[in-house]
């Protein structure tokens, strides 16, 4: 498998040409040892690509790199592997290989991409959480890109619903980007989900990697839900890819005067499905809530889930009063009927551990990171 890893890591040769090259030579090891005279006769590779391959053949140490990757618990899944997602293999520009921490989406279950603006409004955040949570409770797996905004809230909603969620990164799976989502990154893995990428471990989050990763998000999904998107949102790239791949697209309608809903409203005008409520969508798909997990399994830990094991009863009561919209300390005291000093102590403790945020003096919301 070391030679397959070597072939996958070559930059400057697209995934489809790597597939064709391997099919021509039967194994990646044969590609590595191909004579230059024969290589020059492969007409599907241009001169620049041929030179990239010759350069790569001079590289040493890839076997050690592969071993270190495996020691980190990162799986390498080339396109011909039985573990490679069949739905992804069907798209015209599927990645030559996937690098995976944790698990892969279950191709036997309904899978939905929840995407939208990074700089989303509280409206977009709320419905990203609500839809993802409701879907997860019905056994739907949620896929997104772990970016700030809607992506992160979609992952968190799925965790709050006790389901599995999968993040497709534009960097190596051992690189958490954005860095403030490290808690979410850990929670995704702890709850049985996965971190996926087509880029080798250690790859930095270069800007050019992110538009390309969108085809993987839509390619792994049965449907794409756009929760909030501006007129020129990057989410619309994913929508175009999803439509090319034959996936269903739904959009959340928003206020006509909101710039962050303009993209969604235009999608609806063009024929996208309308997201009116999680219940209506689940009814359309004929899905119902699965039996709850036992012993608090499926909690998202410190990033947005009421973890029965980690929170004491009074602290849990305070936490349950905090939501996606700001609440002041007096309102929390009234709702919990606890003493003010006790409420304040629990709020400070929850904030220090990353469960909640104080967004202005004495006003708290669930943690967004």
C-alpha positions in Angstrom: 0.0 0.0 0.0 3.0 2.3 0.4 3.2 2.7 -3.4 -0.5 3.6 -3.6 0.2 6.2 -1.0 3.1 7.5 -3.0 0.9 7.8 -6.2 -1.9 9.5 -4.3 0.5 12.1 -2.9 1.8 13.3 -6.3 0.7 16.9 -6.9 0.0 18.2 -10.4 -1.7 15.0 -11.7 -5.5 14.9 -11.3 -7.3 12.0 -9.7 -8.9 10.7 -12.9 -5.5 10.5 -14.6 -4.1 8.7 -11.6 -6.9 6.2 -11.9 -6.2 5.7 -15.6 -2.5 5.5 -15.0 -2.9 2.7 -12.4 -5.4 0.9 -14.6 -2.9 1.0 -17.4 0.0 -0.3 -15.2 -2.1 -2.6 -12.9 -0.4 -1.5 -9.7 1.0 1.7 -8.2 4.3 -0.1 -7.7 4.5 -0.7 -11.5 3.9 3.0 -12.0 6.8 3.8 -9.7 9.1 1.6 -11.7 7.9 2.5 -15.1 10.7 3.3 -17.6 10.8 6.8 -18.9 10.6 5.6 -22.6 7.3 3.9 -21.8 6.1 6.8 -19.7 6.6 9.2 -22.6 4.3 7.1 -24.8 1.3 7.5 -22.4 -0.6 10.0 -24.4 -3.2 10.7 -21.7 -0.5 12.4 -19.7 0.8 15.7 -21.0 4.5 16.6 -20.8 4.2 18.5 -17.6 2.4 15.6 -15.9 5.0 13.2 -17.2 7.7 15.4 -15.7 5.8 15.5 -12.4 5.8 11.7 -12.3 9.5 11.5 -13.1 10.2 13.9 -10.2 8.1 11.9 -7.8 9.9 8.7 -8.7 13.1 10.3 -7.2 11.4 10.8 -3.8 12.5 8.6 -1.0 11.0 8.0 2.5 7.4 7.7 1.4 7.2 4.2 3.0 8.2 5.8 6.4 5.6 8.6 5.8 3.0 5.9 5.2 4.0 4.1 8.4 3.8 7.2 10.5 0.4 8.0 9.1 -0.9 4.6 10.1 0.6 5.0 13.5 -1.5 8.2 13.9 -4.7 6.2 13.3 -5.3 7.7 9.8 -6.7 5.3 7.3 -5.7 5.5 3.6 -8.5 4.4 1.3 -7.7 4.4 -2.5 -10.6 4.5 -5.0 -10.4 0.8 -5.8 -10.7 -0.3 -2.1 -13.9 -2.0 -1.1 -14.1 0.6 1.7 -14.2 3.6 -0.7 -17.7 5.0 -0.7 -19.6 3.8 -3.8 -21.6 7.0 -4.1 -18.4 9.0 -4.2 -16.8 6.7 -6.8 -19.7 7.5 -9.1 -19.0 11.2 -9.5 -16.9 12.1 -12.6 -14.0 13.7 -10.7 -13.8 11.5 -7.6 -10.6 11.8 -5.5 -8.0 9.1 -6.1 -7.9 8.4 -2.4 -9.4 9.4 0.9 -7.6 9.9 4.2 -9.8 9.2 7.2 -9.8 9.6 10.9 -12.6 7.8 12.6 -15.3 6.3 10.4 -16.8 6.8 6.9 -20.4 7.6 6.3 -22.7 4.6 6.1 -23.8 4.2 2.5 -26.8 2.3 3.8 -28.2 5.3 5.6 -29.7 8.6 4.5 -26.9 11.2 4.3 -27.4 14.9 4.1 -25.0 17.9 3.7 -25.8 20.9 5.8 -24.0 23.9 4.4 -24.2 27.7 4.4 -22.5 31.0 5.2 -19.5 31.3 7.4 -20.7 34.7 8.6 -24.2 33.5 9.2 -26.8 35.3 11.3 -28.4 33.8 14.5 -31.3 32.8 12.2 -29.0 30.6 10.1 -27.3 29.2 13.2 -30.6 28.3 14.8 -32.0 26.4 11.9 -28.8 24.7 11.0 -28.8 23.3 14.6 -32.6 22.5 14.5 -32.6 20.7 11.2 -29.3 18.8 11.9 -30.5 17.7 15.3 -33.9 16.5 14.1 -32.3 14.6 11.2 -29.7 13.0 13.4 -32.5 11.8 15.8 -34.0 10.0 12.9 -30.7 8.3 12.0 -29.7 10.6 9.2 -25.9 11.2 9.0 -24.9 14.9 8.6 -22.0 15.9 6.4 -20.4 19.3 6.2 -17.0 21.1 6.0 -16.4 22.1 9.7 -16.1 25.7 8.7 -17.2 28.6 10.9 -20.9 29.5 10.9 -23.5 27.1 9.4 -21.0 24.2 8.9 -20.0 24.1 12.5 -23.6 24.5 13.8 -24.8 21.7 11.5 -22.2 19.4 13.0 -23.1 20.5 16.5 -26.8 20.0 15.9 -26.1 16.4 14.7 -24.1 15.7 17.8 -26.9 17.2 20.0 -29.3 14.8 18.2 -27.1 11.8 19.2 -26.1 11.1 15.6 -23.0 10.7 13.6 -21.5 13.6 11.6 -18.6 13.8 9.1 -16.3 16.7 8.3 -14.7 17.0 4.9 -11.6 19.2 5.2 -9.6 21.2 2.7 -6.4 20.3 4.6 -4.9 17.1 6.1 -7.1 15.2 8.5 -4.5 15.8 11.2 -4.9 19.6 10.8 -7.8 21.2 12.7 -9.1 24.2 10.7 -10.3 26.5 11.9 -8.3 26.0 15.1 -11.1 27.1 17.4 -13.1 24.1 16.3 -10.7 21.6 18.0 -13.4 20.7 20.5 -15.9 20.0 17.7 -13.2 18.0 15.9 -12.7 15.8 19.0 -16.4 15.5 19.6 -17.1 14.3 16.0 -14.6 11.5 16.5 -15.7 10.6 20.0 -19.3 10.2 18.8 -18.4 7.8 16.1 -18.2 10.2 13.1 -15.2 10.9 10.9 -12.8 13.5 9.6 -12.1 13.1 5.8 -9.9 14.7 3.2 -8.4 14.0 -0.2 -5.2 15.7 0.9 -2.3 13.8 2.7 -1.7 14.4 6.4 0.1 17.6 7.2 -1.4 19.5 4.2 -2.0 23.1 5.2 -5.5 24.7 4.7 -4.7 26.4 1.4 -7.5 28.5 0.0 -7.6 26.7 -3.4 -8.3 23.4 -1.6 -11.7 24.4 -0.3 -13.8 24.8 -3.5 -12.6 21.3 -4.6 -13.6 19.7 -1.3 -17.2 20.8 -1.9 -17.6 18.1 -4.6 -16.8 15.5 -1.9 -19.4 16.9 0.5 -22.1 16.8 -2.1 -20.8 13.5 -3.6 -21.2 11.7 -0.2 -24.7 13.0 0.3 -28.2 12.2 -0.9 -29.4 15.7 -0.4 -27.9 19.2 0.2 -29.6 21.6 2.7 -28.5 25.3 2.3 -29.3 27.1 5.5 -28.1 30.6 4.7 -26.2 31.9 1.7 -25.5 35.3 0.2 -25.7 36.2 -3.5 -22.1 35.1 -4.1 -21.8 32.5 -1.4 -19.3 29.7 -1.7 -22.2 27.4 -0.8 -23.6 27.9 -4.2 -20.6 26.2 -5.7 -21.6 23.1 -3.7 -25.2 23.5 -5.0 -24.0 23.5 -8.6 -21.9 20.4 -7.9 -24.8 18.7 -6.2 -27.1 19.3 -9.2 -24.4 18.0 -11.6 -24.2 14.9 -9.4 -27.9 14.4 -9.4 -28.4 15.2 -5.7 -31.5 16.9 -4.3 -31.1 20.5 -3.1 -33.2 22.3 -0.4 -32.9 25.9 0.8 -34.1 27.7 3.9 -36.2 30.8 3.0 -35.2 34.0 4.7 -36.2 37.6 5.0 -36.3 39.4 1.6 -34.2 42.2 3.1 -31.5 39.9 4.4 -28.4 39.8 2.3 -27.5 36.5 3.9 -30.7 34.9 2.6 -30.5 36.2 -0.9 -28.8 33.1 -2.3 -31.3 30.7 -0.6 -34.3 32.7 -1.8 -32.9 32.7 -5.4 -32.4 28.9 -5.2 -36.1 28.5 -4.2 -37.1 30.7 -7.0 -35.1 28.4 -9.4 -36.9 25.3 -8.1 -35.0 24.1 -5.0 -37.0 22.4 -2.2 -38.2 24.7 0.5 -37.2 24.0 4.1 -40.2 25.0 6.2 -39.6 22.8 9.2 -37.6 19.6 10.1 -40.9 17.8 10.7 -42.1 18.5 7.2 -38.8 17.4 5.6 -38.7 14.2 7.7 -42.3 13.5 6.6 -41.4 14.0 3.0 -38.6 11.4 3.4 -40.9 9.1 5.5 -38.4 9.1 8.4 -39.1 9.0 12.1 -37.1 9.3 15.3 -35.0 6.4 16.3 -34.9 4.9 19.8 -32.7 7.0 22.1 -29.2 5.8 23.0 -28.6 4.5 26.5 -26.4 5.9 29.3 -26.0 9.3 27.7 -24.3 7.9 24.6 -24.2 10.2 21.7 -23.6 13.4 23.7 -21.3 16.0 22.1 -19.4 16.8 25.3 -18.5 20.4 25.9 -19.6 21.7 22.5 -23.3 22.0 22.6 -24.8 18.9 24.1 -26.2 18.3 27.5 -23.7 15.7 28.7 -25.4 13.8 31.5 -22.2 12.3 32.8 -20.1 15.4 32.9 -22.5 18.0 34.4 -23.8 18.0 37.9 -27.6 18.3 38.4 -27.6 22.1 39.3 -25.1 22.9 36.6 -27.1 20.9 34.1 -30.2 22.9 35.1 -28.3 26.2 34.4 -26.9 24.8 31.1 -30.4 23.8 29.9 -31.6 27.4 30.2 -28.9 28.7 27.8 -29.7 28.6 24.1 -28.7 30.0 20.8 -30.1 33.4 21.6 -28.7 35.5 24.4 -30.1 35.3 27.9 -29.2 37.5 30.8 -28.3 36.2 34.2 -31.6 37.5 35.8 -33.6 35.5 33.4 -31.6 32.4 34.1 -32.0 32.9 37.8 -35.8 33.1 37.3 -36.0 30.0 35.2 -33.8 27.8 37.4 -35.0 29.3 40.7 -31.5 28.9 42.1 -29.7 31.6 44.2 -27.9 34.2 42.2 -24.5 33.4 43.5 -24.9 29.7 42.7 -26.1 30.5 39.1 -23.1 32.8 38.6 -20.7 30.1 39.8 -22.2 27.6 37.4 -22.1 30.0 34.5 -18.4 30.8 35.1 -17.6 27.1 35.3 -19.5 26.3 32.1 -17.8 29.2 30.3 -14.4 28.2 31.4 -14.9 24.6 30.1 -16.3 25.9 26.7 -19.9 25.0 27.1 -21.3 28.6 26.9 -20.1 32.0 25.9 -20.6 35.4 27.5 -21.2 37.6 24.4 -21.9 40.8 26.4 -21.9 41.6 30.0 -24.1 39.0 31.9 -25.6 37.7 28.6 -24.9 34.1 27.6 -25.4 31.7 24.7 -24.3 28.2 23.8 -20.7 28.0 22.7 -20.3 28.4 19.0 -16.7 27.0 18.8 
